[in-house]
Amino acid sequence: MVKVNDNYLKLPGSYLFSTVGRKQREYQAAHPQAKVIRLSIGDVTQPLAPAILDALHKAVDEMGNAETFRGYAPDLGYEFLRNVIAEQDYKAKGCDISADEIFVSDGAKSDSANIQEIFSLDNKIAVGDPVYPVYVDSNAMAGRTGSYDKNTETWSNVIYMPCTAANHFAPEIPKETPDLIYLCFPNNPTGATVSKTQLQEWVDYANKVGAVIIYDAAYEAYISEPDVPHSIYECEGARTCAIELRSFSKNAGFTGVRLGFTVVPKDLKAEGVALHGLWARRHGTKYNGAPYIIQRAGEAVYSPEGRDQLKKQVAYYMNNAKYIYDGLKEAGYTVSGGVNAPYIWLETPNGMTSWEFFDYLLEHANVVGTPGSGFGPSGEHYFRLTAFGSYENTVEAVDRIKAMKI
Ligand SMILES: Cc1ncc(COP(=O)(O)O)c(C=O)c1O
């Protein structure tokens, strides 16, 4: 008789955003007049930039013409896109990455979930705490994380690296040696970053112990400070220990369009085996490529007009981030993030739990945010607000929070 993958049965329910949504709906039903503002979800709200729309329209027309129609895309992605990524995201920034080390995909969520497949189940993973949940859940589905403890909300076979105010929300090298290390900077949910020197320490460590770093740089476009690395390949030695994930979701508003890429340098080996070949094999077998139309839209992200328009879009969100950050500080909150990332991470006032503050904020300011505890135990007593709303809603939400008694 058929059996299920019982690793799935060990997964805790996707409690966080479903509970956030349910609580908001219940509140709205009980208070139909309330204008509830959501600063909870990490989704963009601004429309696609004109340069991207033009590229999409043009590519759609090409698909309707026998001479320019395209079928399956090449396994790694179209060269026109991989070349421009290699040039502008890497070579122009002094990183030694070539187009044939770039694998185009439908986004960083699937890549961050799938990348673990090319590694043995014996590997032990290390993650920041709090963390983007996909890294842990995908390893749990594969059977790499041991058993789940409901009380501590942790897996027995995962190394958690607490990211707290004491370490400025940057994980420290763990006592136990991991095999796979997930790092995400700028970070979701804390908005924290690391300096190039700090990231170099991770690269040196990974090379020393023979670990691989999965570096999620989905929020790279939001970096505003000069000493914050945009890519792990800015660090010496990263070609032999790091895989980098990138997304078009947050820099170009592609959350509903879907495009991303993963970089696997050819020098990166495990047990003498080049991981590039394994990921290429996986890509070729399990994936038929991001659509031509979307890859053309991705190319437009790198055009002079596209770059200019998207810079303004990112600036729009970061203006919101600054408004939230400054407003909360003024109101007496302890706040971080929001400078190199569209997320503001605040300490809940008066020792409230993350969920207590969620309820308080919904009731007293009609604002919805995300409880930090939903991202891991070290997120307890913290709260995430996003800068992805409209400016008008952001201003109103912050003004209401400032007027709220705490
Ligand atoms: C850290 C991080 N990585 C990856 C993703 C997913 O990106 P994509 O939309 O490209 O799948 C997100 C989305 O919120 C994220 O926060």
The ligand as an SDF file (V2000), in Angstrom:
LIG
                    3D

 16 16  0  0  0  0  0  0  0  0999 V2000
   14.5770   35.9170    2.5890 C   0  0  0  0  0  0  0  0  0  0  0  0
   13.7000   35.6170    1.4370 C   0  0  0  0  0  0  0  0  0  0  0  0
   14.1290   34.7850    0.4920 N   0  0  0  0  0  0  0  0  0  0  0  0
   13.3580   34.4670   -0.5510 C   0  0  0  0  0  0  0  0  0  0  0  0
   12.0950   34.9870   -0.6930 C   0  0  0  0  0  0  0  0  0  0  0  0
   11.2360   34.5620   -1.8320 C   0  0  0  0  0  0  0  0  0  0  0  0
   11.5430   35.2230   -2.9780 O   0  0  0  0  0  0  0  0  0  0  0  0
   10.8040   34.9060   -4.3530 P   0  0  0  0  0  0  0  0  0  0  0  0
    9.6100   35.7820   -4.4310 O   0  0  0  0  0  0  0  0  0  0  0  0
   11.8450   35.1830   -5.3970 O   0  0  0  0  0  0  0  0  0  0  0  0
   10.4110   33.4560   -4.3640 O   0  0  0  0  0  0  0  0  0  0  0  0
   11.5920   35.8560    0.2700 C   0  0  0  0  0  0  0  0  0  0  0  0
   10.2270   36.4000    0.1420 C   0  0  0  0  0  0  0  0  0  0  0  0
    9.6540   37.0120    0.9660 O   0  0  0  0  0  0  0  0  0  0  0  0
   12.4140   36.1720    1.3610 C   0  0  0  0  0  0  0  0  0  0  0  0
   11.9830   36.9900    2.3270 O   0  0  0  0  0  0  0  0  0  0  0  0
  1  2  1  0
  2  3  1  0
  2 15  2  0
  3  4  2  0
  4  5  1  0
  5  6  1  0
  5 12  2  0
  6  7  1  0
  7  8  1  0
  8  9  2  0
  8 10  1  0
  8 11  1  0
 12 13  1  0
 12 15  1  0
 13 14  2  0
 15 16  1  0
M  END
$$$$
